[in-house]
Amino acid sequence: MSFLSFLTAACLVLPAASVRAAEEVAVIVSGKPSSPATSFKIGSELYLEAKRAGSIYGGQVYWYPVSGRVLLTVRGRTMQFVVDSDKAAAGNQTFTLPAPVRVRASRAFLPISFLISEPFGRWSGYDARYDAGTRTLEVERRTTVGPVRAFSYKGRTRLALSLAPGASYQAVAHGVGAVEVSLPYGVVEGDDRVDVDDGIVDSYAVKQESSRARLSIRFAEKGLRWRAAELSDPRRLVVDVYGPGGEPGDETPAPRAVETKPASSTAPAPVSVTAPTAPPAVAQAQKPRRRIVVIDPGHGGKDPGAIGTRGTYEKTVNLAVALELAKVLRERGDMDVVLTREDDVFVPLSDRSAKANDLEADIFVSLHCNAHRNRRENGFEVYSVSETASDPAAEELAAAENAALKLEGKRPEDELAKQVLLAMTKTEMVNESPQLAVFAERGIAKRAEVDDRGAKQAGFYVLRGTHAAAILVEMAFLSHPKDEAKLGSRRFRRKVAEGVAAGIADYARKKGWLD
Ligand SMILES: [Zn+2]
């Protein structure tokens, strides 16, 4: 190449090389924050460097500059891209990309829009979503089996495992103290181990192997009877393990979950300041009534709550976890579930507790995300109501969460004074709420990967107004980058919901509600 033609070539290359490192993208793989990726803007399209994209999928990228080919290998299969082309091939399948593969500064780039597309998801076995608002790329294995949920009943524990259409399974005894369920070609979300510890089932574990998924259930003692059955709508495998003396077939079927009231009624209701009437003593002899859980996703509408460093709105996370928690409890089916809001709407604090009181709810769970000016603060905590906060930080937090009162045009002091009167009428519940808080704290700590800051007490307005055993869960810190990434992950949100549900079940069992 002559010097002149070299110069010409260099000039041609230079403008194209001006790829703009657009912004950092948070990456969450199977619920765990991974190191962030740099995204690049080429034209109007957002790209990831092919090498980084490959590593996100646990795969590998080979880039051949001379032939202009880019090979992406994921789970032993290879997709071939051609530079500047919007066509790709894998085996005898061809794909059309929303934007062509690009090379800049001798690095290859793949458009994010292709990575999150359905055809790529089907090929790779991974679901990917990109949230432009929070600049978060979330990648999860496409599952065909799971999640597993454990339900403890009197004398029986049920493990339910969701099955995709076509998924097959085989359940066999493993010695006298365990059941092994093998799922050929099954894909689970990830390895998992949960201590059920209810006196019947000790624990269960889910494991991904190369050509199958496996669910192992360990009994609390040897020789327990068990039975596996397939149920439909949605398709799932249930394994029932019976406590000593329990026999298959003697249980009453779990009642269907029904809503007692439309959930998103936002009509203002006055706060009742009268003492709840004591139930007549004869009620003891009657069939126990179904218990009611009110789930309260904090904030909403014009009140976003805390806002994360990447722009995550607390109100959005709270609602997502609330809907998941409602789903888990309704699957359990032994308590009624009502939400204080099911959409992005503003609901005054007093309406939330009034709703619980109108329904004579037994349990009230308010879901929130924490935030702190110190960005190193992280973890979750569970609060129950008290007249005096357990520490100055708890008091400060309660003041922040009570700030929504200002959006209602109320002076917090007036309302709080009124609430003291109400709080004194429910001394019994004040005493019981800390117990519920501890159960919920243990439930979350067992399941979700997040630091445990403990069960505490503080004067949250929304809790004071309720007659139910009431807790407020601060799920993690939106002001902490890793916590914020977790709060954006579906898997983490599900784990928190399952933890709270387990805490509610433990509390209900302790109260004898589920007998
Ligand atoms: Zn909040």
Boltz pocket constraint, residues with backbone or C-beta under 6 A from the ligand:
constraints:
  - pocket:
      binder: B
      contacts: [[A, 298], [A, 299], [A, 305], [A, 306], [A, 314], [A, 367], [A, 368], [A, 369], [A, 401]]
      max_distance: 6.0
